[in-house]
Amino acid sequence: MQILTVSPDQYERFRNPLKQMHRLRAAVFGDRLEWDVSIAAGEERDQYDDCKPTYLLAITKSGLVAGCVRLLPACGPTMLAQTFPQLLKSGSLSVHPGMVESSRFCVDTSLVSGREGGQLHLATLTLFAGIIEWSIANGYSEIVTATDLRFERILKRAGWPMRRLGEASAIGNTIAVAGSLPADRLSFERVCPHDYHSIHQLGGARIRSVA
């Protein structure tokens, strides 16, 4: 499995993986979780996809997208600050240059059966490691996110516990919570799958691999 980092200047080059990503988001957030999301032509998108985010994609050996996450600098428009400020204790986000937002994290566990240590799915841990590694490489030390209680438990099991930024609140059919995660070497080592390593770079799109 590989982690493909797609920055805005690479959108056209990786059009097909990004299309798969939007379809996966529709299947997970719309069909499985039944969240109130916008789906058109089988793809889930929102206004934050227009803010030129960086996407991390977990790619199987057969070239299918097994997982994804969206990353946006917290200094610009973010889902947490603009859409879910009620999850923040102060009602606003204390932004600094070293903060990035993670959103739309999802994994298709039907594509690959790997489990790390018999617990969390390999694609999940691979994406966790990719998020931390990308953040460190780009000068970020803190990752903020709006998620649900289920995912908060997954982060704790992975050894990357989230610090809450407010009280949990019912949003739609889920209990949502805002939190902060450290982007540092210790966290990377805790979540990193056994065979995670660099393999090569493609024209500015960095690729990481798990054997």
Buried (B, 14 or more C-beta within 10 A) or exposed (E): BBBBBBBEEBEEBBEEBBBBBBBBBBBBBBEEBEBEBEBEEEBBBBEBBEBEBBBBBBBBEEEBBBBBBBBBBBBBBBBBBEBBBEBBEEEEBEBEEBBBBBBBBBBBBEBBEBEBEEEBBBBBBBBBBBBBBBBBEBEBBBBBBBBBEEBBEBBEEBBBBBEBBBEBEEBEEBEBBBBBBBBBEEBBEBBBBEEBEEEEEEEEBBBBBBE
